[in-house]
Amino acid sequence: MKKLYILIFIFLYVSGFAQTYSVLLSNVQWKVVKIQWNNVDYYPPPPLNTPTASFSNGNNLTTTFFDTGFATIVFAPNNQNYFNVPQGMGTTLADYGGENQQAVQRFDEMNTDFYNGWNGGFQQSGNFYFNYEEIMSGRNLVVTNPAGNKIFYSNLLLGTTEILKSKITVYPNPATDIVIVENLKPNSSLELIDNSGKLVKSISSKTSKTEINIKNLASGIYYLKVDGQSVQKIIKK
C-alpha cells in the first residue's frame, strides 16, 4: 500500500509539471516588447498601445497592434520547443493616418510578416523555435522564425510603476546636444528610440541623474524609455 501511495504521488507530481507548451502559452495576454529584424531592434512606436498576442486554445495565434493577424499553429510532438505555421498568417487590412504613420505601418508589417512564408510542416526550414521562462513577476517568451528574426513577448506583472512614483524629469526639450534626465532609480536602463521605432542609443545610469548625448543624432522626434516604459517625447533641433 505504501508503494502505491508513492506511485500515485509521483504520477501527480510529474503530471502537474509536465504540461505541454500549448497549455503553458494559452490564455496568456502577451505584450510585444520588441522585434529584432535583420539584427536590428525595433520597439513598438508611439502613440498607439503596446501590441499584444495570444495563443488561444493552444493552437490559434492572434496578434493585435493597429491591424490584427491570425494564424493556426501546430506544436511539435513530444513537447519540443518549436511550432509550425502551415498556412501562414492572415491579416485584417486597415488604413492608419495618425501620428507616426510610417513607423506604425512598418511595425505592423513586421509583426505579421514574421509568421508568413514558412510552410515547412516540421521541416527544418519551417520551424519557429521559442524560449519560454517563468519568473516571479510573470513570463517571458522569445520566438525565432526560420529567417533568424525574433519577437520578444512578456506578460510581466508590473503593478504600480515605480517610474510614475519617481516623477522623472527630462530637460531641455527641445534640445540640440545634451538631454538631462533626473529622479532616476539606481541602475536604471535608458533607451532612446527614433520615429521608426529603432533603438538609437542605450545607456545605464548608476545614479539618479544622467546625461544623454544627442549631438550626432539627426533632427527629429525621439522617445525616451526608462526600464522599458515610455517616459518622454524628445525633440532634437
Summary of the structure (lengths in Angstrom):
residues: 237
radius of gyration: 21.3
end to end distance: 79.6
largest distance: 79.6
contacts: 678
relative contact order: 0.13
helix: 19%
strand: 41%
